[in-house]
Amino acid sequence: MSRCIELASACLGATALCLTLAAPAAAQQSFPGIGRAATPAEIAAWDIDVRPDFKGLPKGSGTVARGQKVWDEKCASCHGTFGESNEVFPPIVGGTTAEDIQRGRVKALTEPVGRTTLMKLSSLSALWDYINRAMPWDRPKSLSTDEVYAVVAYILHLGDILPGDFVLSDATIRQAEQRLPNRNGKVKYEPLWNLKGKGDVTNVACMKDCPVGAILASYLPDYARDAHGNLALQTRAVGPTRGVDTSAPSLNAPPPPPTDPALALANRHSCMACHRMEGKHVGPAFKDVAARYAGKPDAAAVLAAKVKSGGAGNWGQIPMPPNTGLSDQDLAVLVKWILSGGS
């Protein structure tokens, strides 16, 4: 806990320094010769989020019909035609009822079931902001403002939250939020919002009755650990993330290492997040790749180049990100393994 407090104090100190640098008069007084006013362009580059009160939300609008078109073109390949998603990405829609919409609290959250995005969502700004800045996962920030409004409208329509003729905009988004099934699923902790008092650096809200010891403890119920798939196998082309093996029964039990060195390499470099030995997953099956390259004298060189540089179009429209972190030695082992069909 003391380490957490030290880190919190360090963060507060860094924030204070940033504020000092942004105020040249104060900076000159405390640190002569250091600091200047931030330019409007620099401020705009940082000021890109949308707050829960919708401050920062740009003007725009989108219909459910247009959202369906954008969804089918840019979202459905990963998140499913109806938001049910595939084996890699967690489901967005499902688990909510008309009664949940009426009371603003999802009953299924008290039951041992997997969680969807709409079950947990309590602030519509969070969904809008995430899609705007992070989606599609292979081309983040490529959606226009109106396309983001349209996709959000379509997602809410899939969840029976908005009717098919609803036009979501900066003027109607608050109206839409009032129909979120879990809009009352959060509690405002006043000390974190009160800027007049002392900063909450003692972690009263989140550090109460915590166990002390060297062993990590998880408060996630066992039935929900794998609700979003095995986190250890998931990665993204932009800002890669890797997590613990959630298919294992305990956080403290490390997953058994694969016995095949090539399979270990494929897991380490997240190949198995999109590929399987047999059967198409997000990408083609390795056995299908081996069959396509069978008998070609330059197969190893051509496949190695494709694995290294990434691309799309040969096996569908879902792109494979470039694997620039692969060493030539590891690349050669993986390519030989793939071309042999995993044997």
C-alpha positions as CSV (number, residue, x, y, z in Angstrom):
1,M,0.0,0.0,0.0
2,S,2.9,2.4,0.8
3,R,4.2,1.7,-2.7
4,C,0.8,2.7,-4.2
5,I,0.8,5.9,-2.1
6,E,4.4,6.7,-3.3
7,L,3.4,6.2,-6.9
8,A,0.3,8.3,-6.4
9,S,2.4,11.1,-4.9
10,A,4.8,10.8,-7.8
11,C,2.0,11.1,-10.3
12,L,0.6,14.2,-8.5
13,G,4.0,15.7,-8.5
14,A,4.4,15.1,-12.2
15,T,0.9,16.7,-12.8
16,A,1.9,19.7,-10.7
17,L,5.1,20.1,-12.7
18,C,3.1,20.0,-16.0
19,L,0.8,22.7,-14.7
20,T,3.8,24.7,-13.6
21,L,5.3,24.4,-17.1
22,A,2.0,25.6,-18.6
23,A,2.1,28.8,-16.6
24,P,5.2,30.7,-17.6
25,A,5.0,33.3,-14.9
26,A,4.9,30.7,-12.1
27,A,7.5,28.6,-13.8
28,Q,9.9,31.6,-14.1
29,Q,9.4,32.3,-10.5
30,S,10.0,28.7,-9.3
31,F,12.4,27.5,-12.0
32,P,14.1,30.5,-13.7
33,G,14.6,29.9,-17.4
34,I,12.2,26.9,-17.6
35,G,8.7,26.7,-19.0
36,R,6.5,28.3,-21.6
37,A,2.8,28.6,-22.3
38,A,1.4,25.6,-24.3
39,T,0.2,26.6,-27.8
40,P,-3.4,26.1,-28.8
41,A,-2.3,23.3,-31.2
42,E,-0.5,21.5,-28.3
43,I,-3.6,21.8,-26.1
44,A,-5.9,20.6,-28.8
45,A,-3.7,17.5,-29.4
46,W,-4.2,16.5,-25.7
47,D,-7.8,17.6,-25.4
48,I,-9.4,14.7,-27.3
49,D,-11.5,12.8,-24.8
50,V,-15.2,12.9,-24.2
51,R,-16.2,13.2,-20.6
52,P,-19.2,11.5,-18.9
53,D,-21.0,14.8,-19.0
54,F,-20.4,14.9,-22.8
55,K,-17.9,17.8,-22.6
56,G,-15.7,17.4,-25.7
57,L,-18.3,15.6,-27.8
58,P,-18.2,17.0,-31.3
59,K,-21.3,18.0,-33.3
60,G,-22.6,15.4,-35.7
61,S,-25.3,12.8,-36.2
62,G,-25.8,9.3,-37.5
63,T,-28.8,7.1,-38.3
64,V,-29.2,3.4,-37.4
65,A,-29.4,2.6,-41.1
66,R,-26.1,4.2,-41.9
67,G,-24.6,2.6,-38.8
68,Q,-25.6,-0.8,-40.1
69,K,-23.8,-0.1,-43.4
70,V,-20.6,1.0,-41.6
71,W,-20.9,-2.0,-39.2
72,D,-21.1,-4.5,-42.0
73,E,-18.1,-3.0,-43.8
74,K,-15.8,-2.3,-41.0
75,C,-17.0,-3.9,-37.7
76,A,-18.8,-7.2,-38.4
77,S,-15.7,-9.2,-39.3
78,C,-14.5,-9.0,-35.7
79,H,-17.7,-8.3,-33.8
80,G,-20.2,-10.4,-35.6
81,T,-23.3,-9.4,-37.7
82,F,-25.4,-9.0,-34.6
83,G,-22.7,-8.0,-32.1
84,E,-22.2,-11.5,-30.9
85,S,-18.5,-11.4,-31.9
86,N,-16.2,-14.3,-32.6
87,E,-13.9,-16.5,-30.6
88,V,-11.3,-13.8,-30.1
89,F,-13.4,-10.6,-29.4
90,P,-15.9,-10.3,-26.5
91,P,-19.6,-10.0,-27.3
92,I,-21.0,-6.5,-27.4
93,V,-24.8,-7.2,-27.4
94,G,-26.8,-9.5,-25.2
95,G,-27.8,-10.2,-21.6
96,T,-30.1,-7.2,-21.2
97,T,-33.9,-7.0,-21.0
98,A,-36.6,-4.5,-21.3
99,E,-37.0,-4.5,-17.6
100,D,-33.3,-3.6,-17.3
101,I,-33.9,-0.6,-19.5
102,Q,-36.7,0.6,-17.3
103,R,-34.8,0.5,-14.1
104,G,-31.3,1.2,-15.3
105,R,-29.7,-1.8,-13.7
106,V,-28.9,-5.1,-15.4
107,K,-30.2,-8.0,-13.3
108,A,-27.9,-10.5,-15.1
109,L,-24.8,-8.8,-13.5
110,T,-25.8,-10.5,-10.2
111,E,-25.8,-13.9,-11.9
112,P,-23.0,-16.2,-12.9
113,V,-23.1,-15.4,-16.7
114,G,-20.6,-14.0,-19.1
115,R,-20.6,-10.2,-19.5
116,T,-21.3,-8.2,-22.7
117,T,-20.5,-4.6,-23.3
118,L,-24.1,-3.4,-23.1
119,M,-24.5,-5.2,-19.8
120,K,-21.8,-3.2,-18.2
121,L,-22.0,0.2,-20.0
122,S,-23.2,2.9,-17.7
123,S,-22.0,6.0,-19.6
124,L,-22.6,6.4,-23.3
125,S,-19.7,8.8,-23.7
126,A,-17.4,5.8,-22.9
127,L,-18.7,3.8,-25.9
128,W,-18.6,6.8,-28.2
129,D,-15.1,7.9,-27.2
130,Y,-13.7,4.4,-27.4
131,I,-15.0,3.8,-30.9
132,N,-13.9,7.2,-32.0
133,R,-10.3,6.8,-30.8
134,A,-9.6,3.0,-31.1
135,M,-11.8,1.5,-33.8
136,P,-11.5,-0.2,-36.2
137,W,-8.7,-2.0,-34.4
138,D,-6.5,-2.1,-37.5
139,R,-7.2,1.5,-38.6
140,P,-8.0,3.5,-35.4
141,K,-9.4,7.0,-35.8
142,S,-10.3,6.3,-39.4
143,L,-14.1,6.7,-38.8
144,S,-15.6,10.1,-39.4
145,T,-17.6,11.8,-36.6
146,D,-20.9,11.0,-38.2
147,E,-19.9,7.4,-38.7
148,V,-19.1,7.1,-35.0
149,Y,-22.6,8.4,-34.2
150,A,-24.1,6.0,-36.6
151,V,-22.2,2.9,-35.3
152,V,-23.1,3.8,-31.7
153,A,-26.8,4.1,-32.8
154,Y,-26.7,0.8,-34.5
155,I,-25.1,-1.0,-31.5
156,L,-27.9,0.4,-29.3
157,H,-30.5,-0.7,-31.8
158,L,-29.0,-4.2,-31.8
159,G,-29.5,-4.2,-28.0
160,D,-33.2,-3.1,-28.4
161,I,-32.3,0.2,-26.7
162,L,-33.0,2.6,-29.6
163,P,-35.7,2.2,-32.3
164,G,-34.6,1.8,-36.0
165,D,-35.6,5.4,-36.9
166,F,-33.6,7.0,-34.1
167,V,-31.0,9.7,-35.2
168,L,-28.2,9.8,-32.6
169,S,-26.5,13.2,-32.4
170,D,-24.8,15.5,-30.0
171,A,-28.3,16.9,-29.2
172,T,-30.0,13.5,-28.6
173,I,-27.2,11.5,-27.0
174,R,-28.4,12.3,-23.5
175,Q,-31.8,11.0,-24.4
176,A,-30.2,7.8,-25.6
177,E,-28.2,7.4,-22.4
178,Q,-31.3,7.5,-20.4
179,R,-32.2,4.1,-21.9
180,L,-28.9,2.4,-21.1
181,P,-29.8,-0.9,-19.3
182,N,-27.0,-0.3,-16.7
183,R,-27.0,3.5,-16.5
184,N,-27.5,3.3,-12.7
185,G,-24.8,0.7,-12.3
186,K,-22.1,3.1,-11.0
187,V,-21.8,5.2,-7.8
188,K,-20.3,8.7,-7.8
189,Y,-17.6,9.0,-5.2
190,E,-17.7,12.6,-4.2
191,P,-14.1,13.0,-2.8
192,L,-12.7,12.1,-6.3
193,W,-14.8,14.9,-7.9
194,N,-14.3,17.6,-5.2
195,L,-11.4,19.7,-6.4
196,K,-11.6,22.1,-3.4
197,G,-10.5,19.6,-0.8
198,K,-7.4,17.5,-0.4
199,G,-6.5,15.0,-3.1
200,D,-7.5,11.4,-2.4
201,V,-3.9,10.1,-2.1
202,T,-4.7,7.7,0.8
203,N,-6.7,5.3,-1.4
204,V,-9.6,5.2,1.1
205,A,-12.1,4.2,-1.6
206,C,-10.2,1.3,-3.2
207,M,-7.7,0.1,-0.6
208,K,-10.0,-0.9,2.2
209,D,-9.5,-4.3,3.9
210,C,-7.1,-5.4,1.1
211,P,-5.1,-8.6,1.9
212,V,-1.4,-8.1,2.5
213,G,1.0,-10.6,1.1
214,A,3.2,-11.5,-1.9
215,I,0.5,-13.6,-3.6
216,L,-1.7,-11.9,-6.2
217,A,-5.4,-12.1,-5.5
218,S,-8.1,-11.9,-8.1
219,Y,-11.7,-10.8,-7.2
220,L,-13.0,-11.9,-10.6
221,P,-15.3,-15.0,-10.1
222,D,-14.0,-18.2,-11.7
223,Y,-17.1,-18.4,-13.9
224,A,-16.3,-15.0,-15.4
225,R,-12.5,-15.4,-15.9
226,D,-12.7,-16.6,-19.4
227,A,-15.8,-14.6,-20.5
228,H,-13.8,-12.5,-22.9
229,G,-11.6,-15.4,-24.1
230,N,-8.1,-16.3,-23.1
231,L,-6.4,-12.9,-22.5
232,A,-2.9,-14.5,-22.9
233,L,-3.7,-15.1,-26.6
234,Q,-5.0,-11.7,-27.4
235,T,-3.1,-8.9,-29.0
236,R,-3.7,-5.8,-31.1
237,A,-1.7,-4.3,-34.0
238,V,-1.9,-0.9,-32.3
239,G,-0.8,-0.9,-28.7
240,P,-0.4,-4.6,-28.1
241,T,-1.7,-6.0,-24.9
242,R,-1.2,-9.4,-23.3
243,G,-2.8,-10.8,-20.2
244,V,-2.8,-13.7,-17.9
245,D,-4.0,-17.2,-19.0
246,T,-7.7,-16.8,-18.1
247,S,-8.4,-20.4,-19.1
248,A,-6.4,-21.5,-16.1
249,P,-8.4,-21.9,-12.8
250,S,-6.1,-19.5,-10.8
251,L,-4.1,-16.4,-11.4
252,N,-1.3,-17.9,-9.4
253,A,-1.0,-21.0,-11.6
254,P,1.1,-20.3,-14.6
255,P,0.0,-22.0,-17.8
256,P,2.0,-25.1,-18.8
257,P,4.5,-24.3,-21.5
258,P,3.9,-25.9,-24.9
259,T,6.0,-28.9,-25.6
260,D,6.6,-28.0,-29.3
261,P,9.2,-25.2,-29.6
262,A,7.6,-23.9,-32.8
263,L,4.2,-23.8,-31.1
264,A,5.8,-22.0,-28.2
265,L,7.1,-19.4,-30.7
266,A,3.6,-19.1,-32.3
267,N,2.0,-18.5,-28.9
268,R,4.7,-16.0,-27.8
269,H,4.3,-13.9,-31.0
270,S,0.4,-14.2,-30.8
271,C,0.1,-16.1,-34.0
272,M,-2.5,-18.4,-32.3
273,A,-4.7,-15.5,-31.5
274,C,-5.9,-15.5,-35.1
275,H,-4.8,-18.9,-36.5
276,R,-5.5,-22.6,-35.7
277,M,-3.9,-25.7,-37.1
278,E,-7.2,-26.8,-38.7
279,G,-10.2,-24.7,-39.5
280,K,-10.4,-21.0,-40.3
281,H,-10.4,-18.7,-37.3
282,V,-9.7,-15.0,-37.8
283,G,-7.1,-16.0,-40.3
284,P,-6.5,-19.1,-42.3
285,A,-5.7,-22.5,-40.8
286,F,-1.9,-23.3,-41.0
287,K,-2.7,-26.6,-42.8
288,D,-4.5,-24.6,-45.5
289,V,-1.5,-22.3,-45.8
290,A,0.8,-25.3,-46.1
291,A,-1.4,-26.8,-48.8
292,R,-1.4,-23.6,-50.9
293,Y,2.4,-23.4,-50.8
294,A,3.0,-27.1,-51.3
295,G,5.5,-27.9,-54.1
296,K,6.6,-24.3,-54.6
297,P,10.4,-24.0,-54.5
298,D,10.3,-20.4,-53.1
299,A,7.6,-21.2,-50.6
300,A,9.7,-20.5,-47.5
301,A,11.0,-17.1,-48.7
302,V,7.6,-15.9,-50.0
303,L,5.8,-16.9,-46.7
304,A,8.5,-15.4,-44.6
305,A,8.1,-12.1,-46.4
306,K,4.4,-12.1,-45.9
307,V,4.6,-13.0,-42.2
308,K,7.2,-10.2,-41.7
309,S,5.4,-7.4,-43.6
310,G,1.7,-8.4,-42.9
311,G,-1.1,-7.5,-45.3
312,A,-4.6,-8.4,-46.4
313,G,-6.4,-9.7,-49.4
314,N,-4.9,-13.2,-49.9
315,W,-7.2,-14.9,-47.3
316,G,-9.9,-12.3,-46.9
317,Q,-10.2,-8.7,-45.9
318,I,-9.1,-9.0,-42.2
319,P,-5.5,-7.8,-42.2
320,M,-2.6,-9.5,-40.6
321,P,-0.4,-6.9,-38.8
322,P,3.3,-6.8,-39.6
323,N,5.5,-9.0,-37.3
324,T,8.6,-6.8,-37.3
325,G,9.6,-8.1,-33.8
326,L,10.4,-11.5,-35.2
327,S,14.0,-12.4,-35.4
328,D,15.2,-14.1,-38.6
329,Q,15.9,-17.2,-36.7
330,D,12.5,-17.4,-35.1
331,L,10.9,-16.5,-38.4
332,A,12.6,-19.4,-40.1
333,V,11.5,-21.9,-37.4
334,L,7.9,-20.7,-37.7
335,V,7.7,-20.7,-41.5
336,K,9.2,-24.3,-41.6
337,W,6.7,-25.4,-39.0
338,I,3.7,-23.8,-40.8
339,L,4.8,-25.3,-44.2
340,S,5.1,-28.7,-42.6
341,G,1.5,-28.5,-41.4
342,G,2.5,-28.2,-37.8
343,S,4.4,-31.5,-37.7
